Amino acid sequence: MAQQFFTQKECGFLKLSKNSLDRKKRFFKIWTMKECFLKAIGEGLSRDLSSFSVEFNQNSSPKISSTSEVEDLNCIWKFKQYEIDDDYILSVACARKIEKIQMVGSQIYAHL
């Protein structure tokens, strides 16, 4: 399924998995980021999932880059992910003017 909907870079991220649990977690990190981005821009699954790529860096928030257009999506959007537990990952997208995205208990707060 990943090869059908994910970019080569994202598939490479999955291949770096240590085991099946890590691969499952990486898959859902990518999937929930793609889903929250598509909801944020109001396009839903009408946009090709391979037209943008999700990138993860241990030292910063997840980033999204376009693979088909010359646009810097990270200038417009800010992303945050939370691992609720081994079975749940929450991804959030908001306008870049937000300084900080924070989860307190079960609530998400966006600070200007």
Steps between C-alpha positions, in 0.01 A plus 500: 500500500783741585657463154168593339435817704832613649799668339836325460637703791214387724544136395869537587401625846288185544787274390717641781266332751663278762204259524133461406376717791737781399391465133132519602569812710694664215220418254240672719729797567508559124132417441364724777721791385373464143141479625523805728666706224230411247230590751675830582512607134144380440585260218450164668599198297438682171872596503752234400668370817833477319488869399655592836741331733514485880845534657600427857798634691565413864591860582201679345133475414392292199516679165311463174654569163336512161620251240310641201481876547738779589350593835639512851221346704690548827482880462121473515447208738637384833478134603521309825464133585425328827537130576207442734612139559623207289169485312416869449674790326348847478609741226409869500532764224438870553575831332862610535405811698455270801817505711447183701277192489464330836307203630387516862301200613269425210484861374705661220593867546634733232688801635542820297 
